[in-house]
Amino acid sequence: MRADRLVSIMLLLQIYRRLTAAELARRLEVSERTIHRDMEALSTAGVPVTALRGTGGGWALVDGYRTNLTGLNAAEVQTLFSGLPPRLLTDLGLGREAGAAQVKLLAALPAASRADAEYARRRVHVDVAGWNGADEQVPHLHTIQEAVWRGRKLFFAYGGDCTEAAERAVDPLGLVAKGGVWYLVARAADGEVRSYRVARVTRARVSEETCERPEGFDLAAFWAGSVTRFKSGGPRFYATFRAHKSVLHLVPYAGRFSRVESIGETDAEGWANVALRFQFEEDACAFALGFGAKVELVEPAELRVKVIRMAEEVLAFYKGRGAHG
C-alpha cells in the first residue's frame, strides 16, 4: 500500500469534502476495492473518515477535521510530492527530510500495510546515475533551488562566462532532473524560456527582486516540448559500417550523439552491416576508429578516406615517439 496515496485521499477529502469510492479510484488510478482498504487503513491509524449512506453518499472526513499530514513539515511534504528518487533529493538537500517523511507515514499505517511497504522497498531500487563517468558536480544547485523556491531573480555565470559583465539575469521557473542530470528552466532577459545545465553554472546569486512567471506556464509541458524539439533536431549524418559480432552488443552505447538505424544479420564470418546517424561526421570517424579492426566504415566513401588518413596520422605519431613515449 502506497503511503502517498493515503495522504492524497486525506487531501482530496479535505478539498472536496465528499467523494465516492468510484471518484477516488478514478483520481488515484486504483480499484474501488483498493480505496475501501485504504479507508480501513486510515480509520485504523486514527483518521476520522466516515462512510455516508444513501443518494450522493461516499466518503468524508468528520466535520472540521484537518490533517497536517501526520506532522510533516514543509520540506518533508516537498519530498513526497516531488516524485524524485533518494539521490536527487539528496542533491537538493532534502535527503534527511525524505527519510523523516517516510518514517512518519509508515507510523500512520497499520502493521500489515507497513509490512507491504517494507516488502516493496526491499525489492525495488531506482538508480538514476549513468554507467559511464562520475556524477556531475553541481555546487550551485542549492542557490538555484533557493531562487526557484522563493520566486526570486537569479544572476549566474554559465559555461565560458568569466567576467562580471557576462553575468546573466533570469526568472527561474523550475528544476528538471533527466537521467541524473540537473537542468534549470528559466526565462531569459529576452523573454525566451530556456534550459541551462546546472553543472555548467560557475557562479550564482539570488536577488531580492521577485521574478515574473509567465501566465499558465507548465514546467512538465515545457520540458516535454523541449525534449521533442531536441530529438527532432538530433543526429542527421548517416554512415554505414560493418561490425564484428564481438563488439556488436556495444554499438548502441558507443556514441552519445549517435542513433542506431539498423543492425543486420551476422554473416558466416561473424560480421554484420550497421547503419547509424551522427550529429557530425567527426563523431562517425571517432566511432570507426574507436573499435580498431572490429569495425569498418563502408560509406560514405569520402569519410572512409578521412578515416584512413586519421589512422595513418595516429600510427605515424606513435611510431615517431617509440614504444615508451
RODO-2510 file (C-alpha; in nm, 4 decimals, decimal comma):
residues 325
     n   res          X          Y          Z
     1     m     0,0000     0,0000     0,0000
     2     r     0,1466     0,3357    -0,1004
     3     a     0,1683     0,5854     0,1825
     4     d     0,1464     0,8775    -0,0595
     5     r    -0,1933     0,7504    -0,1732
     6     l    -0,3247     0,7691     0,1827
     7     v    -0,2048     1,1273     0,2039
     8     s    -0,3712     1,2008    -0,1310
     9     i    -0,7016     1,0603    -0,0051
    10     m    -0,6927     1,2819     0,3049
    11     l    -0,6141     1,5894     0,0986
    12     l    -0,8802     1,5122    -0,1606
    13     l    -1,1419     1,4722     0,1110
    14     q    -1,0320     1,7981     0,2688
    15     i    -1,0617     1,9764    -0,0661
    16     y    -1,3856     1,8224    -0,1943
    17     r    -1,5499     1,7414     0,1439
    18     r    -1,7143     1,4270    -0,0001
    19     l    -1,6097     1,1798    -0,2697
    20     t    -1,7424     0,8387    -0,3675
    21     a    -1,5143     0,5362    -0,3808
    22     a    -1,5540     0,5380    -0,7582
    23     e    -1,4406     0,9019    -0,7821
    24     l    -1,1412     0,8392    -0,5572
    25     a    -1,0493     0,5260    -0,7546
    26     r    -1,0628     0,7244    -1,0810
    27     r    -0,8498     1,0095    -0,9471
    28     l    -0,5900     0,7785    -0,7947
    29     e    -0,5996     0,5194    -1,0739
    30     v    -0,6715     0,2221    -0,8496
    31     s    -0,9686    -0,0088    -0,7943
    32     e    -1,2631     0,0681    -0,5649
    33     r    -1,1610    -0,2334    -0,3563
    34     t    -0,8215    -0,0681    -0,3001
    35     i    -0,9961     0,2536    -0,1903
    36     h    -1,2020     0,0623     0,0658
    37     r    -0,8843    -0,0994     0,2028
    38     d    -0,7201     0,2435     0,2192
    39     m    -1,0162     0,3813     0,4137
    40     e    -0,9832     0,0995     0,6648
    41     a    -0,6127     0,1786     0,6996
    42     l    -0,6839     0,5479     0,7584
    43     s    -0,9511     0,4685     1,0146
    44     t    -0,7175     0,2288     1,1966
    45     a    -0,4499     0,4999     1,2006
    46     g    -0,6925     0,7366     1,3749
    47     v    -0,8050     0,9475     1,0804
    48     p    -1,1805     1,0154     1,1264
    49     v    -1,3145     0,9040     0,7886
    50     t    -1,6812     0,8170     0,7643
    51     a    -1,8955     0,6412     0,5045
    52     l    -2,2038     0,8405     0,4033
    53     r    -2,5088     0,6333     0,3104
    54     g    -2,7892     0,6987     0,0655
    55     t    -2,8096     0,9071    -0,2514
    56     g    -2,4987     1,1146    -0,3088
    57     g    -2,3140     0,9242    -0,0376
    58     g    -1,9475     0,8448    -0,0349
    59     w    -1,6542     0,9066     0,1959
    60     a    -1,5864     1,2175     0,4027
    61     l    -1,3796     1,3420     0,6929
    62     v    -1,5612     1,4254     1,0155
    63     d    -1,6658     1,7917     1,0112
    64     g    -1,3855     2,0293     1,0978
    65     y    -1,1094     1,7686     1,0753
    66     r    -0,7920     1,8913     0,9074
    67     t    -0,4710     1,6933     0,8761
    68     n    -0,1182     1,8267     0,8927
    69     l    -0,0008     1,5184     0,7030
    70     t     0,0777     1,3348     1,0288
    71     g     0,3039     1,6181     1,1426
    72     l     0,5099     1,6555     0,8261
    73     n     0,6826     1,9888     0,7861
    74     a     0,7048     2,1819     0,4589
    75     a     1,0344     2,0256     0,3459
    76     e     0,9072     1,6747     0,4183
    77     v     0,5911     1,7404     0,2198
    78     q     0,8051     1,8606    -0,0724
    79     t     0,9944     1,5300    -0,0776
    80     l     0,6682     1,3358    -0,1009
    81     f     0,5297     1,5221    -0,3993
    82     s     0,8491     1,5895    -0,5942
    83     g     0,8485     1,2307    -0,7213
    84     l     1,2299     1,2250    -0,7041
    85     p     1,4449     0,9249    -0,6076
    86     p     1,6704     0,9490    -0,2973
    87     r     1,9900     1,0558    -0,4753
    88     l     1,8248     1,3552    -0,6408
    89     l     1,6544     1,4516    -0,3154
    90     t     1,9990     1,4457    -0,1545
    91     d     2,1244     1,6783    -0,4315
    92     l     1,8504     1,9216    -0,3269
    93     g     1,9482     1,8933     0,0400
    94     l     1,6287     1,7026     0,1205
    95     g     1,7709     1,3564     0,1847
    96     r     1,7150     1,3678     0,5612
    97     e     1,3657     1,5131     0,5220
    98     a     1,2757     1,2347     0,2784
    99     g     1,3689     0,9748     0,5369
   100     a     1,1736     1,1542     0,8091
   101     a     0,8652     1,1805     0,5893
   102     q     0,8785     0,8099     0,5132
   103     v     0,9033     0,7231     0,8815
   104     k     0,6075     0,9448     0,9749
   105     l     0,3892     0,7999     0,7015
   106     l     0,4839     0,4448     0,7916
   107     a     0,3921     0,5196     1,1513
   108     a     0,0416     0,6138     1,0371
   109     l    -0,0080     0,2777     0,8669
   110     p    -0,1396    -0,0392     1,0318
   111     a     0,1131    -0,3193     1,0836
   112     a     0,0032    -0,5147     0,7755
   113     s     0,0466    -0,2133     0,5485
   114     r     0,3867    -0,1315     0,6970
   115     a     0,4917    -0,4826     0,6047
   116     d     0,3708    -0,4208     0,2474
   117     a     0,5742    -0,1006     0,2277
   118     e     0,8875    -0,2717     0,3571
   119     y     0,8334    -0,5589     0,1130
   120     a     0,8282    -0,3153    -0,1807
   121     r     1,1272    -0,1150    -0,0517
   122     r     1,3430    -0,4288    -0,0387
   123     r     1,2519    -0,5300    -0,3941
   124     v     1,2600    -0,2090    -0,5992
   125     h     1,5532     0,0306    -0,6216
   126     v     1,5846     0,3253    -0,8610
   127     d     1,9387     0,4261    -0,9607
   128     v     1,9400     0,7434    -1,1698
   129     a     2,3185     0,7546    -1,2172
   130     g     2,4614     0,6676    -1,5583
   131     w     2,7042     0,3825    -1,6200
   132     n     2,9819     0,5993    -1,7562
   133     g     3,1724     0,8529    -1,5513
   134     a     3,1185     1,0109    -1,2122
   135     d     2,8127     1,2080    -1,1120
   136     e     2,8169     1,5714    -1,2233
   137     q     2,9260     1,8239    -0,9647
   138     v     2,6539     2,0832    -0,9040
   139     p     2,7964     2,3204    -0,6398
   140     h     2,5446     2,5944    -0,7217
   141     l     2,2330     2,3754    -0,7213
   142     h     2,1220     2,4872    -0,3735
   143     t     2,1498     2,8549    -0,4696
   144     i     1,9463     2,7928    -0,7841
   145     q     1,6965     2,5884    -0,5854
   146     e     1,6553     2,8773    -0,3409
   147     a     1,5774     3,1159    -0,6267
   148     v     1,3211     2,8707    -0,7687
   149     w     1,1591     2,8068    -0,4280
   150     r     1,1421     3,1752    -0,3292
   151     g     1,0472     3,3071    -0,6734
   152     r     1,3416     3,5473    -0,6920
   153     k     1,5521     3,6567    -0,9892
   154     l     1,8742     3,4620    -1,0342
   155     f     2,2069     3,6013    -1,1524
   156     f     2,4623     3,3488    -1,2740
   157     a     2,7648     3,2882    -1,4953
   158     y     2,7387     2,9991    -1,7379
   159     g     2,9895     2,7897    -1,9299
   160     g     3,2527     3,0213    -2,0740
   161     d     3,1197     3,3293    -1,8928
   162     c     3,4050     3,4561    -1,6801
   163     t     3,3621     3,8310    -1,6361
   164     e     3,1132     4,0105    -1,4143
   165     a     2,9682     4,1718    -1,7278
   166     a     2,8825     3,8270    -1,8656
   167     e     2,6567     3,7506    -1,5707
   168     r     2,3052     3,6528    -1,6800
   169     a     1,9799     3,7569    -1,5123
   170     v     1,6865     3,5158    -1,5420
   171     d     1,3484     3,4376    -1,3918
   172     p     1,3910     3,0815    -1,2583
   173     l     1,0825     2,8737    -1,3360
   174     g     1,1803     2,5247    -1,2237
   175     l     1,4341     2,2469    -1,1944
   176     v     1,4329     1,9300    -1,4045
   177     a     1,6320     1,6122    -1,3427
   178     k     1,6805     1,3939    -1,6508
   179     g     1,8989     1,0865    -1,6371
   180     g     2,0543     1,2122    -1,3151
   181     v     2,1466     1,5464    -1,4761
   182     w     2,0008     1,8700    -1,3372
   183     y     1,8667     2,1478    -1,5608
   184     l     1,7377     2,4931    -1,4723
   185     v     1,4391     2,6111    -1,6742
   186     a     1,4273     2,9912    -1,6747
   187     r     1,3053     3,2905    -1,8698
   188     a     1,5970     3,4879    -2,0090
   189     a     1,6213     3,8646    -2,0432
   190     d     1,4844     3,8474    -2,3997
   191     g     1,1667     3,6783    -2,2722
   192     e     1,2510     3,3333    -2,4125
   193     v     1,2236     3,0303    -2,1828
   194     r     1,5391     2,8196    -2,1984
   195     s     1,7043     2,5326    -2,0145
   196     y     2,0518     2,5502    -1,8611
   197     r     2,2636     2,2581    -1,7438
   198     v     2,3251     2,3233    -1,3745
   199     a     2,6722     2,1650    -1,3799
   200     r     2,7837     2,4386    -1,6219
   201     v     2,6892     2,7202    -1,3826
   202     t     3,0142     2,8649    -1,2484
   203     r     2,8735     3,1370    -1,0245
   204     a     2,5238     3,2093    -0,8913
   205     r     2,3481     3,4501    -0,6569
   206     v     1,9869     3,5132    -0,5613
   207     s     1,8496     3,8666    -0,5702
   208     e     1,5602     4,0041    -0,3672
   209     e     1,3768     4,1046    -0,6840
   210     t     1,0642     3,8986    -0,7450
   211     c     1,0760     3,7013    -1,0680
   212     e     0,7994     3,7140    -1,3258
   213     r     0,6447     3,3780    -1,4052
   214     p     0,4693     3,3516    -1,7451
   215     e     0,0962     3,3121    -1,7000
   216     g    -0,0099     2,9493    -1,7273
   217     f     0,3480     2,8204    -1,7505
   218     d     0,3603     2,4395    -1,7126
   219     l     0,7071     2,3035    -1,6340
   220     a     0,6313     1,9440    -1,7387
   221     a     0,4721     2,0539    -2,0673
   222     f     0,7649     2,2853    -2,1488
   223     w     1,0172     2,0103    -2,0826
   224     a     0,8269     1,7567    -2,2921
   225     g     0,8255     2,0027    -2,5817
   226     s     1,1941     2,0760    -2,5327
   227     v     1,2828     1,7074    -2,5459
   228     t     1,0748     1,6614    -2,8616
   229     r     1,2482     1,9539    -3,0310
   230     f     1,5891     1,8210    -2,9311
   231     k     1,5134     1,4767    -3,0739
   232     s     1,3764     1,6164    -3,3995
   233     g     1,6944     1,8183    -3,4414
   234     g     1,9153     1,5255    -3,3443
   235     p     2,1741     1,3240    -3,5388
   236     r     2,1467     1,3732    -3,9150
   237     f     2,4748     1,2432    -4,0568
   238     y     2,4292     0,8908    -4,1925
   239     a     2,7031     0,6285    -4,2159
   240     t     2,7174     0,2541    -4,2804
   241     f     2,9591     0,0169    -4,1093
   242     r     3,0481    -0,3493    -4,0846
   243     a     3,0872    -0,4576    -3,7231
   244     h     3,2271    -0,7838    -3,5892
   245     k     2,9994    -0,9874    -3,3648
   246     s     3,2410    -0,9465    -3,0714
   247     v     3,1551    -0,5752    -3,0470
   248     l     2,8045    -0,5781    -3,1900
   249     h     2,6443    -0,5548    -2,8447
   250     l     2,8386    -0,2322    -2,7783
   251     v     2,7173    -0,0478    -3,0872
   252     p     2,4041     0,1100    -2,9266
   253     y     2,6190     0,2569    -2,6454
   254     a     2,9157     0,3755    -2,8476
   255     g     2,8209     0,7380    -2,9054
   256     r     2,6312     0,9906    -2,7002
   257     f     2,5055     1,1726    -3,0097
   258     s     2,4510     0,8702    -3,2334
   259     r     2,1447     0,6660    -3,3144
   260     v     2,1269     0,3119    -3,4456
   261     e     1,9101     0,2935    -3,7564
   262     s     1,9505    -0,0792    -3,8199
   263     i     2,1677    -0,3803    -3,7380
   264     g     2,1733    -0,6609    -3,9955
   265     e     2,2164    -1,0335    -3,9562
   266     t     2,5638    -1,1692    -3,8813
   267     d     2,7236    -1,3419    -4,1834
   268     a     2,9274    -1,6629    -4,1849
   269     e     3,2457    -1,4739    -4,0965
   270     g     3,0854    -1,3011    -3,7960
   271     w     3,0242    -0,9572    -3,9480
   272     a     2,7014    -0,7557    -3,9666
   273     n     2,6018    -0,4389    -4,1509
   274     v     2,5175    -0,1486    -3,9190
   275     a     2,3556     0,1822    -4,0163
   276     l     2,3884     0,4792    -3,7795
   277     r     2,3091     0,8502    -3,7620
   278     f     2,5510     1,1003    -3,6081
   279     q     2,5402     1,4685    -3,5167
   280     f     2,8647     1,5397    -3,7036
   281     e     3,0919     1,3454    -3,9356
   282     e     3,3704     1,3696    -3,6746
   283     d     3,1537     1,1558    -3,4474
   284     a     3,1313     0,8906    -3,7194
   285     c     3,5105     0,8932    -3,7578
   286     a     3,5589     0,8543    -3,3842
   287     f     3,3141     0,5632    -3,3843
   288     a     3,5014     0,3847    -3,6625
   289     l     3,8450     0,4354    -3,5066
   290     g     3,7290     0,3589    -3,1542
   291     f     3,6777    -0,0095    -3,2277
   292     g     4,0040    -0,0615    -3,4142
   293     a     3,9861    -0,3521    -3,6598
   294     k     3,6485    -0,4670    -3,5228
   295     v     3,4505    -0,2009    -3,7121
   296     e     3,4891    -0,0978    -4,0765
   297     l     3,3398     0,2209    -4,2195
   298     v     3,1767     0,1310    -4,5519
   299     e     3,0223     0,4565    -4,6672
   300     p     3,0149     0,7435    -4,7390
   301     a     3,3321     0,6872    -4,9393
   302     e     3,4769     1,0336    -4,8698
   303     l     3,4521     0,9697    -4,4972
   304     r     3,6260     0,6351    -4,5404
   305     v     3,9210     0,8237    -4,6969
   306     k     3,9216     1,0602    -4,3978
   307     v     3,9281     0,7687    -4,1503
   308     i     4,2227     0,6116    -4,3357
   309     r     4,4120     0,9420    -4,3197
   310     m     4,3375     0,9815    -3,9461
   311     a     4,4501     0,6237    -3,8783
   312     e     4,7758     0,6870    -4,0651
   313     e     4,8343     1,0036    -3,8623
   314     v     4,7831     0,8162    -3,5353
   315     l     5,0179     0,5386    -3,6494
   316     a     5,2871     0,7886    -3,7541
   317     f     5,2526     0,9735    -3,4237
   318     y     5,3100     0,6658    -3,2098
   319     k     5,5881     0,5300    -3,4317
   320     g     5,7672     0,8620    -3,4012
   321     r     5,7505     0,8558    -3,0207
   322     g     5,8617     0,4959    -2,9830
   323     a     5,7325     0,2249    -2,7502
   324     h     5,7961     0,4215    -2,4285
   325     g     5,6933     0,7749    -2,5364
***
